[in-house]
């Protein structure tokens, strides 16, 4: 998993509320078990017409936001079914951080496990970040995980809270497997003792 430390990038404004995981990545794209290749279908039904043409007014189809790495979203982002493909699709598109007033629990947890930082902010801060994001590609925001701050393009700084363990995992690029491998020496030692004590096992 890629480490997350400090990110300065384009923020795309998406003020819709209750964006569910089927909107993020529709069910017909869930056949794959690979984490790559889903970005092209992110928000598929909002990005494309039925014949596959881009919908020009959808935010991620607009030239200013095609390279967005931050998403400023409405409340209850990631609700619906518990598909891990949703953060996979966001990450494959290039989104590394989603900021909202609230997230669905499973989606929120899956983000951390896949290298995406979900940040919860009060509505008044979201309103400021949304307005800043609407300025376009030149209005880059900065997410500093070490300092736990979001900085707008004009220098306004907003602190955010994050669980210390999840922060550690993102800063060090540790998913569940990585966390286990951190204990590799202890695991090896246990197995050696177990083999010595129970050679028949």
C-alpha positions in Angstrom: 0.0 0.0 0.0 1.3 3.5 -0.9 2.3 5.7 2.0 0.2 8.8 2.7 2.1 11.7 4.2 1.3 15.0 2.6 -0.8 15.6 -0.5 -1.2 18.8 -2.5 -3.6 18.4 -5.4 -6.8 19.4 -7.2 -10.0 19.1 -5.2 -13.2 18.2 -7.0 -16.4 19.5 -5.6 -19.2 16.9 -5.4 -21.9 18.3 -3.1 -24.4 15.4 -3.6 -25.5 13.7 -0.4 -25.9 9.9 0.2 -23.5 8.9 -2.6 -23.7 5.1 -2.2 -21.2 2.5 -3.3 -23.3 1.5 -6.3 -23.0 5.0 -7.6 -19.2 4.9 -6.9 -18.8 1.7 -8.8 -21.9 0.0 -10.2 -22.5 -3.7 -9.6 -21.7 -4.8 -13.1 -18.1 -4.0 -12.5 -17.7 -6.1 -9.4 -16.6 -9.3 -11.2 -12.9 -8.5 -10.9 -10.8 -9.2 -7.9 -8.0 -7.0 -9.2 -7.6 -3.5 -7.6 -6.5 -1.9 -10.9 -8.6 -0.9 -13.9 -11.7 0.3 -12.0 -11.0 4.0 -12.2 -12.4 4.3 -15.7 -15.8 3.1 -14.4 -15.8 5.3 -11.2 -19.2 7.0 -11.0 -20.0 5.3 -14.3 -23.7 6.1 -14.5 -23.1 9.7 -13.7 -20.0 10.1 -16.0 -21.3 8.4 -19.1 -24.4 8.1 -21.3 -25.8 4.7 -22.1 -23.8 4.6 -25.3 -20.6 5.4 -23.5 -20.2 9.1 -24.3 -19.0 11.3 -21.5 -21.5 13.6 -19.8 -19.8 17.0 -20.1 -21.2 18.6 -17.0 -20.2 15.8 -14.6 -17.4 17.2 -12.4 -14.7 14.6 -13.1 -15.3 14.9 -16.9 -14.6 18.7 -16.7 -11.0 19.5 -17.8 -10.2 21.3 -14.5 -10.9 18.1 -12.4 -9.8 15.2 -14.6 -6.6 14.9 -12.4 -8.4 15.5 -9.1 -6.8 13.7 -6.1 -9.2 15.1 -3.4 -12.9 14.8 -3.4 -15.1 17.2 -1.4 -18.4 15.4 -0.9 -21.8 15.7 0.7 -22.8 13.9 3.8 -23.1 10.1 4.3 -20.6 9.3 1.5 -20.1 5.6 0.7 -23.4 4.4 2.1 -25.1 1.3 0.7 -23.5 -2.2 0.2 -20.1 -3.0 1.7 -18.2 -3.4 -1.6 -14.4 -2.9 -1.3 -14.4 -2.1 -5.0 -15.6 1.4 -4.1 -12.3 2.6 -2.6 -10.4 0.6 -5.3 -12.2 2.6 -8.0 -11.5 5.9 -6.3 -7.8 5.1 -5.8 -7.4 3.8 -9.4 -8.9 7.0 -10.7 -6.4 8.9 -8.5 -8.4 10.0 -5.5 -6.3 9.8 -2.3 -8.5 11.8 0.0 -12.3 12.2 0.5 -13.6 15.0 2.8 -17.2 14.9 4.0 -19.3 15.6 7.0 -20.0 11.9 7.4 -19.2 8.5 6.0 -20.8 5.0 6.0 -18.8 3.0 8.5 -17.7 0.1 6.3 -16.7 2.4 3.5 -14.8 4.6 6.0 -12.8 1.5 7.3 -12.2 0.2 3.7 -10.6 3.6 2.8 -7.9 3.3 5.4 -7.2 -0.3 4.4 -6.6 0.8 0.8 -4.5 3.9 1.3 -7.3 6.6 1.0 -7.7 9.2 3.8 -11.3 9.9 4.7 -11.6 13.1 6.6 -14.7 14.2 8.6 -15.3 17.9 8.9 -18.2 20.1 10.1 -20.5 21.5 7.5 -19.2 25.0 7.7 -15.7 23.8 6.8 -17.1 21.6 4.0 -18.8 24.7 2.6 -15.5 26.6 2.6 -13.6 23.7 1.0 -16.3 23.2 -1.6 -16.2 26.9 -2.6 -12.4 26.7 -2.8 -12.6 23.6 -5.0 -15.0 25.3 -7.4 -12.2 27.7 -8.3 -10.8 25.0 -10.6 -7.4 23.3 -11.3 -5.3 26.3 -10.0 -7.0 26.1 -6.5 -4.9 23.3 -5.0 -5.6 22.1 -1.5 -3.0 20.5 0.8 -3.7 17.6 3.1 -1.0 17.1 5.8 -1.6 13.9 7.7 1.4 14.4 10.1 0.0 17.8 11.2 -3.6 16.7 10.6 -4.5 19.8 8.7 -6.3 20.7 5.4 -5.1 24.0 3.8 -7.1 25.8 1.1 -5.6 27.4 -1.9 -5.7 30.8 -0.2 -4.1 29.6 3.0 -7.0 28.8 5.4 -6.0 26.0 7.6 -8.5 23.5 9.2 -7.4 20.8 11.7 -9.0 17.3 11.5 -9.0 14.3 13.8 -7.8 10.8 12.9 -7.4 7.6 14.9 -3.8 7.2 15.9 -3.5 3.6 14.7 -5.0 4.4 11.3 -2.7 7.4 11.0 0.3 5.2 11.7 -0.9 2.7 9.0 -1.3 5.3 6.3 1.9 7.1 7.1 3.8 3.8 6.8 1.8 2.2 4.0 0.5 -0.7 6.1 -2.6 -2.6 5.1 -3.7 -5.7 7.1 -1.0 -7.9 5.6 1.6 -5.2 6.2 0.6 -5.0 9.9 1.0 -8.8 10.2 4.4 -8.7 8.5 5.6 -6.2 11.1 5.3 -9.1 13.6 7.2 -11.5 11.3 10.0 -12.0 13.8 7.6 -12.8 16.6 5.6 -15.2 14.4 8.8 -17.0 13.3 9.9 -17.3 16.9 6.6 -18.7 18.0 6.6 -21.2 15.1 10.1 -22.4 16.0 9.1 -22.9 19.7 6.0 -24.7 18.7 7.9 -27.0 16.4 10.4 -27.8 19.1 7.7 -28.4 21.7 5.4 -30.4 19.3 7.6 -31.9 16.6 4.8 -34.3 15.7 2.4 -31.5 14.7 
